Amino acid sequence: MEFTLGQVAAILQGKVEGDENQKVTRLDKIQEGQQGGISFLANEKYTPYIYETEATAVIVSKDFTPTKALKTNLIRVEDAYNGFTKLLEAYSMLMKSSKVGVEEPSYLDVSSSIGQQAYRGAFSYVGKNCSIGDSVKIHSHVHVGDRVKIGNNTIIHPGAKICADTVIGNNCEIHPGAVIGSDGFGFAPQEDGTYKTIPQIGNVILEDNVSVGANSTIDCATMGSTLIKKGAKIDNMVQIAHNVIVGENTVIASQTGISGSTEIGKNCIIAGKVGIVGHIKIADNTTIGANTGISKSIKESGTTLFGYVAMDMKNFLKSYSIFKKLGSIEDRIRELEKKQ
């Protein structure tokens, strides 16, 4: 895609210093900038590159003052980092929304409807009685099961699987290989040591502005709905079990596993490889560090948690009971030392 510097400045509400009619076609790092590229300068340690770069233009903050001659055009904005981020967002949306129409072979059941300016890639499949909104992008090899509802401007990347009865809101993004609505892990132990499958008859609901990373899995509910509330962001390779609720604007990093029927509050931050047991509640604004194991409810908002080491359960519980008292034990030891 090609834009003049004047058009870029209009998007960023900035001002061009130089030739606003020059054109750019890509985004470059400032140290690698070439003709036709646009870069930004936000970190002072990269300042020397602005005098060397071959980029057609560099986005700078309004208070930037060059100390020698420049070979590039400038676009001055309030904040260079935020300005470049805004440009990245605009560029990304243009790239993602550029595809419209139907590639063949693809399948759309006659009982299903799809809105205006939508896209269906080759080998995609849309089942019976689906309702798909405007400007939805369904890329190649995507499977959309029966009775699925998808809101406007949602993007489903190649190879994702949207199972039957799933509901996806507006402006969501499902990355490659994600599976939404697969059966929950429900098995009833039998007297002979075997397990009997418990039918999973619920669904998954993703509210507006939810992102689901590549190869992540969100299981359908046993009954009712597994619910991911608006604005939640889920990284790659995350497992969310049946009947889980993830609160608004909560972010979950890679390789985290959340067991069934757990409720996670809003604005939580869950780092990578976190393990969370089922049937508990985690308060709003909780932060959980990487590799942490959560075995009971977190009731106080704003809590920060970290740590977990596997060992024999009885020994661990005994050690942990002592560990919690270490502060008071230390105080007692200090008092005894003073008396000697």
Number of C-alpha atoms within 10 A of each C-alpha: 8 10 14 15 25 19 16 21 20 12 13 23 13 23 18 21 14 14 15 18 12 14 20 19 14 17 19 19 16 25 17 13 24 18 16 18 20 28 26 26 21 17 9 7 8 12 15 11 15 25 15 16 21 22 26 24 33 26 28 24 21 14 10 13 8 10 7 7 9 13 13 21 19 26 28 22 22 14 17 24 17 14 24 22 13 14 18 13 12 15 15 11 11 12 11 13 18 11 18 16 12 16 15 11 12 16 17 17 13 11 13 17 15 20 14 13 16 22 23 27 23 18 17 23 21 27 19 17 18 25 18 24 21 17 23 28 26 29 24 23 20 25 23 26 20 20 19 23 23 24 21 21 22 27 24 26 22 22 22 25 24 26 23 23 21 25 23 26 21 20 19 26 22 27 21 22 21 25 23 28 28 21 20 24 17 17 12 10 11 9 7 6 7 9 12 11 10 13 14 19 14 22 28 28 24 26 21 21 20 24 23 27 22 22 20 25 23 29 28 31 28 22 13 15 22 29 24 28 22 21 21 24 22 26 21 21 21 25 21 28 27 32 27 27 23 28 23 22 20 25 20 25 20 20 19 25 21 24 20 24 20 23 21 25 22 23 20 26 20 24 20 21 19 24 21 21 17 20 15 19 18 24 20 21 20 22 21 22 16 20 18 20 21 20 12 13 17 19 13 12 15 14 15 14 15 14 12 12 8 7 9 7 9 9 10 14 12 10 11 12 11 12 12 10 10 12 10 10 13 11 11 12 10 11 11 10 9 8 6 5
